[in-house]
């Protein structure tokens, strides 16, 4: 819960998180805005009365969240607006075309894996070694590929035929 404070005094206010905020003495000439100096009515409203008091003008303290951060108003930023628009476009596109996105992702992963497999085979051939290194080299990559292909053949072809 934020408390309000009066203009023209040095006041302390505390928010619910236990943070203490100090208000500056706004009657000090250093803190007057140019608009108040240019407007005689606004200047008269902030003048100190003969008895030393200032007119009471309650000001609501800025909204502060539970971590003590002040919520600032939105200010447009060219780059971040473009990033947000691009992110929103991608999100909207993927939401509208979920099945197509899955197919494209699977095709891209398939092509990337096979490009890596072909690159590994070419690298092994160009290195001149004869051992495939079945435990941690090209041989192991071939074993994993064969197991995945056998699983796909069984799951997509043989099992549906058996039913």
Secondary structure, DSSP 8 states (H G I E B T S, - for coil): ----EETTS--EEE-TTS-EEE---TTSGGG--HHHHH-HHHHHHTSB-TTS-B---EE----B-TTS-B-------HHHHHHHHHHHHHHHHHHHTHHHHHHHHHHHHHHHHHHHHHHHHHHHHHHT-----TTTSHHHHHHHHHHHHHHHHIIIIIHHHH-
